[in-house]
Amino acid sequence: MHKHRIDEIEHLRAISFLAIVMQHTLACFMYNPGIGQGAAATSAFLLLFIRYGVPVFIFITGMVLFYNHGEEDLHYGRFIDKRFSQIFLPYFLWTLIYFVWISLISGVPASSMASVLSRIAWMTLKGDSFYHLWFIVMILQFYLLFPLLRSLVIKFKEHPYTFIVVSFLLYVLYLWFYNYLVPVFYPAVQSPILKGLLDYRDRLFLSWFFYFLLGGFAGLYVDKWRVFLQKISKANLLVFGLSFAYIMYLMIKSGHPGAAAGYVINYQITLPLGMTMIVYLVSSLFLFYYLTELLQSKCTRLAGRLKWVGRYSFGGYFIHPFVLFYINALAQTYLAPLGTILQILISFVLCSAISLLVCLVISKIKTPLGNSLVGKISS
């Protein structure tokens, strides 16, 4: 049976894409040695506000998968084949593109074909051809493991609140292990495989499983999920505000003059896998989902714009670091008199717009190349 689309999904994709572009734009400027105290504090505020990007993307993945396949027969071969063409193939092609581009601009010396192929294979496996590609490696794990995760969720379908609470507590326990125990025993690890898993644990599905499972239950109970968010909206806004204020306090407290005549803030406090962030990120997810629902009824024109952004966000995600690299170079050269914050905002707008327009152009290519680079664009 054909199901109607969940209207707010494209809006969530859009705001998540924009959040990630802003995060990467901030990274180009907020570590500048000459940044002032005000610009550093404003950057910290913006960074914390948009940290919802990755968790919301993972939540969307779980929601869509369970909405479409949660209660139907799952043909795993066809399921994986579709994800291979729509997700892995674009990822692999962009891995090659970034590998060639970085090799050219960094002047990497030529090496044997076997060495090049080996490097590409490892980059594909680890997602480190460029800084944003790790996310696709992590998402692909959820697709590969979906039948197992699906059976687990369906087994506890009649007790969704209990399952989510237990999953949340297990996730908190995992983050505690990740943040406090791993650094202690890591120096003693001898196994190359285990050391590799620990080095890349940020892109293991275990590091993000709660958001996927939460999205899964939202996909199974879409109407109940919307009612739930409406009921908790006021309380959640309070939690969001308090947790935001607390983390901002920690960042401002960490600030101090740097050695290079700039101001230094510990932005690492906002890392999504930190213990400090878990309550804030879940609250952010609730809040922004609820806001996208309000947007559809209250601001239809803006909702339409966001829907367009959401349609091209997947390709835009692959493209935007390439665009940002050159925009940042231009901004640092020609926009320096405007100050750090204006440079950030202008770079963010230009990077977002150009990346989406490039994706639009590529998607219009009437050959398999279009879909292979930016995925299938929904109508």
Order of alpha helices (4+ residues) and beta strands (2+ residues): alpha-alpha-alpha-alpha-alpha-alpha-alpha-alpha-alpha-alpha-alpha-alpha-alpha-beta-beta-alpha-alpha-alpha-alpha-alpha
